[in-house]
Amino acid sequence: MNLTSPSQVQALLRELQVEPSSALGQNFLIDVHIRDIIIEESGVGPEDVVLEVGPGLGVLTEVLARRAGQLIAVEKDHRLAQYLASEFEGREGVRILPADAIELDYGKLAGWGVTKVVSNLPYSVGSRILMELFALPSPPERITVTVQMEVGDRLVAGPGQEARGLLGVWAQRVYRAEVRKIISPTCFWPPPKIRSSVVRLDRLDSYDGAGREAFLRLTKDVFGFRRKQMGTILKRLYPKADAQGIGNALQAAGIDPRARPEILTVDEWQGLAGHLEALRQG
């Protein structure tokens, strides 16, 4: 079976009685060139334990299974999960997990030994899955994913850029994020209405997880009021703290009270989180 042949993919889906679902984000990759780019960018080797979310018919799975030491593929659609289970039955090191990726306990990834994530992420839940990964105490060494181009822009957006938001701030706390390839809708079947991106995220050498919970809590709370100024937001979030205490925390972190959340750097967020945590506990 050639999973990069549109006619063969459509025939297989008919055989499995699967009508691609936009609610499940089912757009099947049918371009061998893009498949190979994703695999090469992932750098997967025999030492890796790989997580794949939304394998679909297995266009990436079949290559990852040959390259990785172990592969865990999580598929929500029970028909596709059954098909993959039959295709990879008896293959050592390959586990097909029929589950909803949103309900997956990502904290178990460390126990599973996952080192890399490689996925054509379902459009409908891609950002949520990435947020789960970014929030882990011990995140994977590398994440290589296909996402909506808009999501890719958000992942790499720097301070002050229009696409800057919570997703990019959480990503860049842990990873160096790069858009490696823009993908045409014609590389999928059925073709989505938007372009996509291959994004590679490499864990920073400097990452140590210090202050993780305070950072995540602060940024999530603040970006709920992203159109307001930092001083105003923090007064609302810390109603029991006096204005001087909040002002001192902002000053210590080198942040202008009139600044808006999207212009802050990751280092400024981390500094502010530490000062505010002391203020909250005090």
C-alpha positions in Angstrom: 0.0 0.0 0.0 1.4 3.4 -1.1 0.2 5.9 1.6 1.4 8.8 -0.5 -0.9 7.9 -3.5 -4.1 9.8 -3.3 -6.1 7.1 -5.2 -4.8 4.3 -2.9 -5.4 6.4 0.3 -9.0 7.1 -0.8 -9.6 3.4 -1.7 -8.3 2.3 1.7 -10.5 4.8 3.5 -13.5 3.5 1.6 -12.5 0.0 2.5 -12.3 1.0 6.2 -15.6 3.0 5.9 -13.8 6.1 7.1 -15.1 9.5 5.9 -12.5 12.1 6.8 -13.7 14.2 9.7 -13.0 17.9 10.1 -14.0 17.6 13.7 -11.2 15.1 14.2 -8.8 17.1 12.1 -8.4 14.3 9.6 -6.3 15.5 6.7 -4.1 12.7 5.5 -0.6 13.5 4.3 -0.1 12.2 0.7 3.2 13.9 -0.3 6.3 11.7 0.0 8.6 14.8 -0.1 6.9 16.4 2.9 6.9 13.0 4.7 10.6 12.7 4.2 11.2 16.3 5.4 9.3 15.6 8.6 11.3 12.4 9.2 14.6 13.9 8.6 13.9 17.0 10.7 12.9 14.7 13.6 16.3 13.1 13.7 14.8 9.9 15.0 17.2 7.0 15.6 17.4 3.6 17.3 18.1 5.2 20.7 14.7 7.1 20.6 11.3 6.4 22.1 8.9 8.3 19.9 5.3 9.4 20.5 3.2 10.0 17.4 -0.2 11.6 17.9 -2.9 11.1 15.2 -1.1 8.6 13.0 -4.1 8.2 10.7 -3.3 5.5 8.1 0.4 5.4 9.2 2.2 7.4 6.6 4.8 8.5 9.2 4.3 5.5 11.4 5.7 3.0 8.9 9.0 5.0 8.6 9.2 5.8 12.3 8.7 2.1 13.2 11.8 1.3 11.2 14.0 4.1 12.6 13.0 4.4 16.3 13.9 2.1 19.1 10.3 2.2 20.3 7.2 3.9 18.9 3.9 4.8 20.7 1.2 5.9 18.2 -2.0 7.4 19.7 -5.1 7.2 17.5 -8.6 8.4 18.5 -10.5 7.0 15.6 -11.1 3.4 16.6 -11.4 2.2 13.0 -7.9 3.6 12.2 -6.5 2.3 15.4 -7.8 -1.2 14.6 -6.3 -1.0 11.1 -2.9 0.1 12.5 -2.9 -2.6 15.1 -3.4 -5.2 12.4 -0.8 -3.7 10.2 1.8 -3.5 12.9 0.9 -6.7 14.7 4.0 -8.5 15.9 6.3 -5.6 15.2 8.7 -5.3 18.1 8.8 -1.9 19.7 5.6 -0.6 18.1 2.5 0.1 20.3 -0.7 1.4 18.9 -2.7 3.1 21.6 -6.4 3.7 20.9 -7.1 6.8 22.9 -8.1 10.5 22.7 -4.8 12.5 22.8 -6.5 15.2 24.7 -7.3 12.8 27.5 -3.9 11.2 27.5 -1.9 11.5 30.8 1.2 13.3 29.4 2.9 13.0 32.7 3.4 9.3 31.9 5.7 10.2 29.0 8.7 10.4 31.3 7.8 6.9 32.6 7.5 5.6 29.0 10.9 7.1 28.3 9.7 9.3 25.4 12.5 11.3 23.9 10.9 12.7 20.8 7.4 13.6 19.4 6.8 13.3 15.7 3.2 14.0 14.4 0.9 15.4 11.8 -1.1 16.9 14.7 -4.9 17.0 14.2 -5.7 20.7 13.4 -8.6 20.7 15.9 -6.5 19.9 19.0 -2.9 20.5 17.9 -2.3 23.6 20.1 -3.8 21.9 23.2 -1.5 18.9 22.8 1.5 21.1 22.4 0.6 23.1 25.6 0.4 19.8 27.5 3.9 18.9 26.3 5.4 22.3 27.1 4.0 22.2 30.6 5.7 18.9 31.5 8.5 18.9 34.1 10.6 16.8 31.8 9.6 17.6 28.2 10.8 15.6 25.2 14.1 16.5 23.7 12.7 17.3 20.3 9.2 17.9 18.9 8.7 17.8 15.1 5.1 18.5 14.1 2.9 19.6 11.3 0.5 22.3 12.4 -1.7 25.0 10.9 0.5 27.8 9.6 -1.1 30.2 12.0 -0.1 27.9 14.9 3.5 27.7 13.5 3.6 31.5 13.4 2.5 31.6 17.1 5.1 29.1 18.1 8.0 31.1 16.8 6.7 34.7 17.3 9.1 36.9 19.3 8.2 39.7 21.8 6.2 42.4 20.2 5.2 40.4 17.1 1.5 40.2 16.2 1.4 36.4 16.7 3.0 36.5 20.1 0.8 34.9 22.8 0.7 32.2 25.5 1.5 29.3 23.1 4.8 30.9 22.0 5.8 32.0 25.5 5.3 28.5 26.8 7.1 27.0 23.9 10.1 29.3 24.1 10.5 28.7 27.8 11.6 25.1 26.9 12.5 25.0 23.2 14.1 26.8 20.3 11.3 26.8 17.8 11.8 27.0 14.0 9.4 26.8 11.1 11.2 24.4 8.7 8.7 24.1 5.8 5.5 25.6 4.6 3.1 23.0 3.2 0.5 23.5 0.5 -3.0 22.2 1.1 -2.6 19.9 -1.9 -0.1 17.8 0.1 -3.1 16.4 2.1 -6.3 14.6 1.3 -8.8 16.0 1.7 -7.0 19.3 1.2 -7.5 21.7 4.1 -8.5 25.2 3.5 -5.3 26.6 5.0 -1.6 26.1 4.6 0.4 24.2 7.2 3.9 24.3 8.7 6.5 21.8 9.7 7.8 23.1 13.0 10.8 21.7 14.9 11.3 22.4 18.6 14.6 21.6 20.2 14.9 21.6 23.9 17.2 24.4 25.2 20.5 23.3 26.7 19.8 25.8 29.5 16.4 24.4 30.4 16.2 23.2 34.0 12.6 23.5 35.0 13.2 25.9 37.9 10.1 27.9 38.7 8.0 26.0 36.2 4.7 26.1 38.0 4.9 29.8 39.0 5.8 30.7 35.3 2.9 28.7 33.9 0.4 30.0 36.4 1.4 33.6 35.9 1.5 33.6 32.1 -1.8 31.8 31.8 -3.5 34.3 34.1 -2.0 37.4 32.6 -2.7 36.4 28.9 -6.4 36.3 29.9 -6.2 40.1 30.0 -3.6 40.5 27.2 -5.0 43.8 25.9 -4.4 45.6 29.2 -1.2 46.9 30.8 0.9 44.8 33.1 0.4 47.0 36.1 -3.4 46.9 35.7 -3.5 43.2 35.2 -1.4 42.4 38.2 -3.5 44.6 40.5 -6.5 42.5 39.4 -4.7 39.2 39.8 -3.3 40.1 43.2 -6.0 42.1 44.9 -4.6 41.6 48.4 -1.1 42.9 47.4 -0.4 46.6 47.8 0.4 48.7 44.8 4.0 49.2 46.0 4.6 45.4 46.2 3.4 44.9 42.6 5.4 47.9 41.5 8.5 46.6 43.2 8.1 43.2 41.5 7.7 44.8 38.1 10.7 47.0 38.7 12.9 44.1 39.9 12.0 42.2 36.7 12.8 45.2 34.6 9.2 45.6 33.3 7.4 48.8 32.6 4.0 48.7 34.3 2.5 50.1 31.1 3.8 47.2 29.0 1.4 44.7 27.5 2.0 41.0 27.9 3.0 40.3 24.3 6.1 42.4 24.5 7.7 40.6 27.4 10.6 38.2 26.9 10.7 34.7 28.4 13.5 35.9 30.8 11.3 38.8 31.9 8.4 36.4 32.5 10.6 34.1 34.5 12.0 36.9 36.6 8.5 38.4 37.3 7.1 35.0 38.2 9.8 34.5 40.8 9.2 37.9 42.4 5.5 37.6 42.4 5.6 34.1 43.9 7.5 35.5 46.8 4.9 38.3 47.1 2.1 35.8 46.9 3.6 33.6 49.6 4.5 36.5 51.8 
